[in-house]
Amino acid sequence: MSITPIEKVLYTAKAHTTGGREGGSSHTSDGRLDVKLSVPGTPGTGTNPEQLFAVGWSACFLSAIKIVAARMKVRLPADVAIDPEVDLGTTSGGYFLQARLNVSLPGLEREVAQAIVDGAHQECPYSKATHGNINVVINLVLTPANINVESNVA
């Protein structure tokens, strides 16, 4: 797999991290994010890299959903949501991640919702970065509102 070079940089996030996940901290250069870090499952305050990854990926994926839906001329419901799950685990003594994005698009026809989710997975930069590198499952969370509903195409 070859790496696609960026032709035009739109934004560069800059941060400074010290101490790692064992009581460290991280803050962005613009001061908008300032977090304490902690090991998953331990008492105390702070977040961990897996939580930050889950939040970042789901926010990016939701933006990709909006882009794909607009291209398809589909009106999204106001209560679109993503519940990400990022696992930290080991295999053969090494650390690895795996992830699930549970996507809820209530009120959309199942086939339309699935097409949007599939398109967003192709569009999202986080999805592109993880493709072929970690195990990923994108789940369309079906509710009664997704079954036998009229198309919401604008």
Rosetta blueprint (number, residue, H / E / L):
1 M L
2 S L
3 I L
4 T L
5 P L
6 I L
7 E L
8 K L
9 V L
10 L L
11 Y L
12 T L
13 A L
14 K L
15 A E
16 H E
17 T E
18 T E
19 G L
20 G L
21 R L
22 E L
23 G L
24 G L
25 S E
26 S E
27 H E
28 T E
29 S L
30 D L
31 G L
32 R L
33 L L
34 D E
35 V E
36 K E
37 L E
38 S L
39 V L
40 P L
41 G L
42 T L
43 P L
44 G L
45 T L
46 G L
47 T E
48 N L
49 P H
50 E H
51 Q H
52 L H
53 F H
54 A H
55 V H
56 G H
57 W H
58 S H
59 A H
60 C H
61 F H
62 L H
63 S H
64 A H
65 I H
66 K H
67 I H
68 V H
69 A H
70 A H
71 R H
72 M H
73 K L
74 V E
75 R L
76 L L
77 P L
78 A L
79 D L
80 V L
81 A E
82 I E
83 D E
84 P E
85 E E
86 V E
87 D E
88 L E
89 G E
90 T E
91 T E
92 S L
93 G L
94 G E
95 Y E
96 F E
97 L E
98 Q E
99 A E
100 R E
101 L E
102 N E
103 V E
104 S E
105 L L
106 P L
107 G L
108 L L
109 E L
110 R H
111 E H
112 V H
113 A H
114 Q H
115 A H
116 I H
117 V H
118 D H
119 G H
120 A H
121 H H
122 Q H
123 E H
124 C L
125 P H
126 Y H
127 S H
128 K H
129 A H
130 T H
131 H L
132 G L
133 N L
134 I L
135 N E
136 V E
137 V E
138 I E
139 N E
140 L E
141 V E
142 L L
143 T L
144 P H
145 A H
146 N H
147 I L
148 N L
149 V L
150 E L
151 S L
152 N L
153 V E
154 A L
